[in-house]
């Protein structure tokens, strides 16, 4: 029996694959939430932020 064919390597590989998929899911979820927040902020920014006026005058 070759050492790379042992049962423990198959288990380790499947566990690593599962963990990688979970981490990928978390990254994608974080990315999606960020995109939603940015798009909401872009829609609200003209009303939320008043026009900047020149306040620096004689000085």
C-alpha positions as CSV (number, residue, x, y, z in Angstrom):
1,X,0.0,0.0,0.0
2,X,1.4,3.4,-1.0
3,X,1.6,6.0,1.8
4,X,-0.5,8.5,-0.2
5,X,-3.4,6.0,-0.5
6,X,-3.9,5.7,3.2
7,X,-7.4,6.3,4.6
8,X,-6.3,9.3,6.7
9,X,-5.2,11.3,3.6
10,X,-8.7,10.9,2.1
11,X,-10.3,12.1,5.2
12,X,-8.0,15.0,5.6
13,X,-8.6,16.0,1.9
14,X,-12.3,15.9,2.3
15,X,-12.2,17.9,5.5
16,X,-10.0,20.5,4.0
17,X,-12.3,20.7,1.0
18,X,-15.3,21.2,3.2
19,X,-13.5,23.9,5.3
20,X,-12.4,25.6,2.1
21,X,-16.0,25.7,0.8
22,X,-17.2,27.2,4.1
23,X,-14.5,29.9,4.0
24,X,-15.4,30.7,0.4
25,X,-19.0,31.0,1.4
26,X,-18.1,33.4,4.1
27,X,-16.0,35.5,1.8
28,X,-18.8,35.6,-0.8
29,X,-21.4,36.5,1.9
30,X,-19.2,39.4,3.1
31,X,-18.6,40.6,-0.4
32,X,-22.4,40.5,-1.1
33,X,-23.2,42.4,2.1
34,X,-20.5,45.0,1.2
35,X,-21.9,45.5,-2.3
36,X,-25.5,46.0,-0.9
37,X,-24.3,48.5,1.7
38,X,-22.3,50.4,-0.9
39,X,-25.2,50.5,-3.3
40,X,-27.6,51.7,-0.6
41,X,-25.1,54.4,0.4
42,X,-24.7,55.6,-3.2
43,X,-28.5,55.9,-3.5
44,X,-28.8,57.9,-0.3
45,X,-25.6,60.0,-0.5
46,X,-27.2,63.1,-2.4
47,X,-29.8,63.5,0.3
48,X,-27.7,62.5,3.3
49,X,-24.8,64.8,2.5
50,X,-25.7,68.5,2.0
51,X,-24.0,70.4,-0.7
52,X,-20.6,71.8,0.5
53,X,-20.6,75.5,0.6
54,X,-17.6,77.8,0.7
55,X,-17.2,78.8,4.3
56,X,-13.7,80.1,4.1
57,X,-13.9,83.7,3.3
58,X,-11.9,86.7,4.5
59,X,-9.1,85.1,6.3
